[in-house]
Every structure is written in C-alpha cells, then in structure tokens.
Amino acid sequence: MANLFNDTILLIDYQNVRDSGLKDLPAHRRAVLFVGKGQKPKADFVQDAMRRGIRVDLVPISEDGNNNLDFHLAFYFGKILVEEPYGEFVVISNDHDFDPLVRHVQSLGIACERKGTTRAAPAKAAKPAPVAKPVQRKAAAPKPAAKPAPAPKAPALAAKRDDLYAEALAFLKRAGKRRPTTGKKLINSLESHLKIKPPRGEQIVKELALDGVLSLVNGAVSYKI
C-alpha cells in the first residue's frame, strides 16, 4: 500500500523570489528549484538542505522567453504528481498567474497552495523638515488614528477537514464490526459509499489517521472509535 504520510513538496519559482524566497520556507522534504538563465541559488541553501536530508532538484531554464519558467514549472508539477500522487504541494512564487493552476489542482482533491514572499523595500533617507515660520492659528482637532488593515488569510490546503470527512467518520461508526480490515479495502469502501474518485479516499484515510481515529500497521487497519 502507498505511503499515506508524505510531506510537503515545494516548487520554487527562483526567478521570481530569488534568495529572499529561500528564507522561512514551510516544512518540506523535497524542493524543486526552477532557475532562470544565468541564475545560481545560494550554495549554502542547497548544502543545508542536503545536511538535513531534504531532496533538492534543480531545473535550469536554458532559454529566455515570456512565461518560459512558468511553463516548465507546470510541466514538472504534473510529472512529479504522477511520481508522488499523495504529496502536498506548495508553489513558492509572488506570481499570481499560478493561482488558476493551483485552484484547478485543488478542485481535483490534491493538497496545493501558492505561497508568496515579502520583500522589504530599501530604506529611503528622510529629508530634513523645513523650518516653518510661527503663525498664530487655532489648533485643529486631532484626527482619529486609522485602524490597521487586517492581515490577509493564508490560502488553505485542499486537505482541510470537510463534509466528506464527517460522512466518512459517521459511516465507520455505523459499520461497527463490519469495518474494513485493510487500508486498501477501507479506501475502496469510502470511495464507493461517498461516491468519490481517487485520490480523495486516500486523503480521507490519511486525515482519519492523523486525527487518531484509526492506525495503519503493515496495511492492517485498527480503529480507535
């Protein structure tokens, strides 16, 4: 049976985020760097990843062209998805052109999001304030301070708990001793009962395992409900 607990795989648009995008990355076990023509990521990032046992793949883009790197990233995204269908994917880029692709992947039941980076603008030297001549004026009432804008919410991964999860849990509670005894049978039962397509059944089993509802040992399922 396939591993249900794959970690996050990053697809990094290095041409867009540069070295600033290699800081404070989300936890992951594999990173794929798409590097534009003539660019080189910092060696210490690659060396640190290798020391921590993280797989790093470099995909150099040899030709210039409008959206050339974007097309390469989309192509390799599909290729990696075939290799690791149960992974959770994060596209590291400030380019919103990836958002339609991310939403389409999410609609297929695959955990995916785009994460941008914040680049600090260079500080500008403050100009000395001109000396104003004293003028006898009535002091104006102070304006109320503006309320800070709420921080934007981070995009949620497609693997969040939903109605299908609740239906699967209720199904297992009703089944009692008739619950499937192997991971494969459990996935098939959920996909048949909930009328869903792979890999959603696999992901629901993963969520149930993470919540302590069940455990998988050598393909056998034991329930804790």
HUNORUR-V785000 format. One record per backbone hydrogen bond with DSSP energy under -1.0 kcal/mol. NH is the residue of the N-H (numbers start at 1). CO is the residue of the C=O. If there is no record, write none. Layout:
nh->[NH,NH]
co->[CO,CO]
This chain:
nh->[9,10,11,12,13,14,16,17,18,21,22,29,30,31,32,33,34,35,39,46,47,48,49,50,51,52,53,54,55,57,59,61,68,71,72,73,74,75,76,77,78,79,80,81,82,83,84,87,88,89,90,91,92,93,98,99,102,103,104,105,106,107,109,110,113,115,137,160,166,167,168,169,170,171,172,173,174,175,176,178,179,183,186,187,188,189,190,191,192,193,194,196,200,203,204,205,206,207,208,209,210,211,212,213,215,217,220,221,222,224]
co->[88,30,90,32,92,12,13,13,14,18,19,8,8,55,10,57,12,59,36,42,43,44,45,46,47,48,50,49,29,31,33,35,65,67,68,69,70,71,72,73,74,75,76,77,78,79,80,84,7,111,9,113,11,115,95,96,98,99,100,101,102,103,106,105,89,91,135,157,162,163,164,165,166,167,168,169,170,171,172,175,176,219,182,183,184,185,186,187,188,189,190,191,197,199,200,201,202,203,204,205,206,207,209,208,222,220,217,181,215,213]
